[in-house]
Amino acid sequence: MSKLDDVIAKYADTVTVKLGITDIDHELLVAVTKSLGPLIYLDDPSRVSCTDQDEKDRVRNNFLIKKLGLPESPDLDAGIDRVCQKMGTANRDKWRAVFYYLLVQHFEKRDFYIQPVA
């Protein structure tokens, strides 16, 4: 297995075992993970801190607004808070790829990563 495959397996395990989500969209998880590039291999950047407001602002501005093209609204912060709760406040391993995967699903933006078959 490649290093990328190992990381994706760890993230899939997080989604299915730790979060209890049995209907994982593996194709989407892989696409989100690959889009993050080499930061998935770095200790601090590969995680999201829900206790750091600056971090949450970066997720909102850089991922939800700039990358996914969502309009600025209170729903964005509510979605981030929902994902923080889903991943667990005591969980120190809030993997950025999993966090973004859950946000993509929450905001129904799968088509941004996976083009529907015509």
C-alpha positions as a printed Julia matrix, in Angstrom:
118×3 Matrix{Float64}:
   0.0    0.0     0.0
   1.12   3.52   -0.74
   1.42   6.25    1.86
  -1.73   7.88    0.41
  -3.64   4.59    0.67
  -2.59   4.3     4.32
  -3.86   7.81    5.11
  -7.15   7.21    3.28
  -7.62   3.94    5.18
  -7.05   5.8     8.47
  -9.62   8.43    7.48
 -12.15   5.8     6.37
 -11.66   4.05    9.7
 -12.31   7.33   11.5
 -15.55   7.84    9.58
 -16.87   4.31   10.0
 -15.57   3.24   13.42
 -15.13   6.44   15.44
 -18.02   8.4    13.93
 -20.27   5.41   13.29
 -21.13   6.4     9.72
 -21.75   3.15    7.87
 -22.73   4.6     4.49
 -19.37   6.2     3.74
 -18.94   7.76    0.3
 -15.45   6.4    -0.3
 -15.09   8.08   -3.69
 -15.79  11.47   -2.11
 -13.45  10.84    0.83
 -10.64   9.98   -1.6
 -11.32  13.07   -3.73
 -11.37  15.41   -0.72
  -8.2   13.84    0.68
  -6.32  14.14   -2.6
  -7.39  17.77   -2.97
  -5.54  18.64    0.24
  -2.21  17.6    -1.24
   0.84  17.06    0.95
  -0.61  18.73    4.07
  -2.3   15.41    4.94
   1.15  14.12    5.86
   1.97  17.01    8.22
   1.02  16.73   11.87
  -0.6   20.08   12.66
  -2.02  21.13    9.26
  -3.68  17.73    8.82
  -5.98  18.48   11.77
  -8.7   21.04   12.5
  -8.99  22.66   15.91
 -12.58  23.43   16.85
 -11.46  25.38   19.92
  -9.51  27.89   17.82
 -11.83  30.54   16.35
  -9.14  31.63   13.87
  -9.03  28.04   12.56
 -12.8   27.9    12.21
 -12.72  31.25   10.38
 -10.08  29.85    7.98
 -12.23  26.79    7.29
 -15.22  29.04    6.6
 -13.37  31.56    4.43
 -10.83  29.39    2.61
 -12.78  26.17    2.21
 -16.49  26.87    2.3
 -16.51  30.31    0.65
 -13.43  30.36   -1.6
 -13.16  26.7    -2.56
 -16.78  25.5    -2.53
 -18.23  28.87   -3.53
 -20.82  29.05   -0.77
 -22.23  32.5     0.02
 -21.37  34.1     3.37
 -24.1   33.28    5.88
 -24.58  32.17    9.48
 -25.33  28.69    8.1
 -21.61  28.26    7.4
 -20.64  28.67   11.06
 -23.55  26.45   12.09
 -22.3   23.74    9.69
 -18.76  23.98   11.07
 -20.09  23.73   14.63
 -22.22  20.74   13.66
 -19.2   18.93   12.24
 -17.17  19.83   15.35
 -19.88  18.24   17.5
 -20.15  15.19   15.23
 -16.4   14.59   15.46
 -16.48  15.03   19.24
 -15.23  17.89   21.34
 -12.7   15.69   23.16
 -11.41  14.14   19.92
  -7.94  15.56   19.24
  -7.72  13.85   15.86
 -10.15  15.9    13.82
  -8.52  15.06   10.5
  -8.91  17.93    8.05
  -9.85  15.58    5.19
 -12.61  13.98    7.28
 -13.74  17.38    8.54
 -13.99  18.72    4.97
 -15.66  15.49    3.81
 -18.38  15.99    6.43
 -18.78  19.65    5.45
 -19.12  18.71    1.77
 -21.85  16.26    2.7
 -23.55  18.72    5.06
 -23.7   21.44    2.41
 -24.52  18.93   -0.35
 -21.55  19.92   -2.52
 -20.5   16.42   -3.66
 -20.74  17.57   -7.28
 -17.81  19.94   -6.65
 -15.55  16.87   -6.29
 -17.4   14.14   -8.15
 -19.09  15.01  -11.42
 -22.44  13.26  -11.85
 -22.72  10.8   -14.7
 -24.96  12.18  -17.44
